[in-house]
Amino acid sequence: MKESLASTTILGKDHTGGVPTALTLDLLRLQGEAMTLGQRAKIVGRFSPAEQIDIHQEYATAQAVFWKKWTVFRCSQAGEGDPNFGDVQKVLGVNRYFAREIVNPEAGAFIVDLGGGSGTVPASFTKQQREGLAGCAIIDNNDLLAEKAEQRLKRMSIANSRFINHDLADGSLPEKLSEIISAAKPSHVVVTTNWSLYFLDAPTRTLFRSCLDPKVIGGRPSRLVANCITVGKFDREKLKQGFIKHLPSYLARFPKTTFRAIQALKQMEQFADELTETTILRTAGEFETLMREAGLTIAAVNPTLLWGQSTAITAVK
């Protein structure tokens, strides 16, 4: 497939507005490098109409294949089955920090978790935070996760909670979401997305716009809290250094899980490599841009998660 533009920036700048995080098409050609599918999908609007159709189809197919292969590894809980992503996440603690300190739901909140998988965000709240929720809706379209998420929600005893099997890739929310929120009678709504929303720009922008739409949330106070990879990819060396530095404390707190996490590291690298090849990975700055284009206001940015590798962005209508 030929690129339509002679010189096109693949990725934007990082959230600090610093040095561009990727090369132009011209530079890639000079260095003999090919664009990944994820990179092409990110700038799909800059290709010809025929090429856009091809990229859309290729991306949808690749995503289906990727998640069929990796769902069990990515969405299993710590200690469940073979060593998995959940073991690594539990040891690193990024989900706990994001859920408890950044999302930090007040009593009476209704949680809408976009691309929430098996329910990692609500599961990472403290017991007190979970008990104070008015309700929770996890939205994802992976059939392998539905039963797992339902069982997890049942164990957590969150009132008015459910898994909604719905494809967010076209930018639409479930039709019944507004009714579900209204029935729970929450004081406010918190929409979360944790390292998810690997969709094209247009549907992602639509999701950001509609998830805080008064018609959906019933005019209640609301906010969107997104956790994303700071510069669109992880720095393995920094992650390795951070992991080694804190290894003694991990072993003291989670000895069994830490050993499982170490066993899962090789698969983690393979997962990350394939994710980078096939998936749209946005920088924090690109997430902020889409939020602003959706009519939202950035209320807070926390770039300190996972030793600076992950950034949490809070936006309001």
Buried (B, 14 or more C-beta within 10 A) or exposed (E): EEBBEEEBBBBBBBBEEEEEBBBBBEEBBEEEEEBBBBBBBBBBEBBEEEBBEBBEEBBEEBBEEBBEEBBBBBBBBBBBEEBBBBBBBBBBBBBBBBBBEBBBBEEBBBBBBBBBBBBBBBBBBEEEBBEBBBBBBBBBBBEBBBEBBBEBBEEBEBEBBBBBBBEBBEBEBBEEBBEBBBEBEBEBBBBBBBBBBBBBBEBBBBBBBBBBBEEBBBEBBBBBBBBBBBBBBBBEEEBEEBBEEBBEEBBEEBEEBBBBBBBBBEBBEEBBEBBBEBBBBBBBBBBBBBBBEBEBEBEEBBBEBBBEBBBBBBBBB
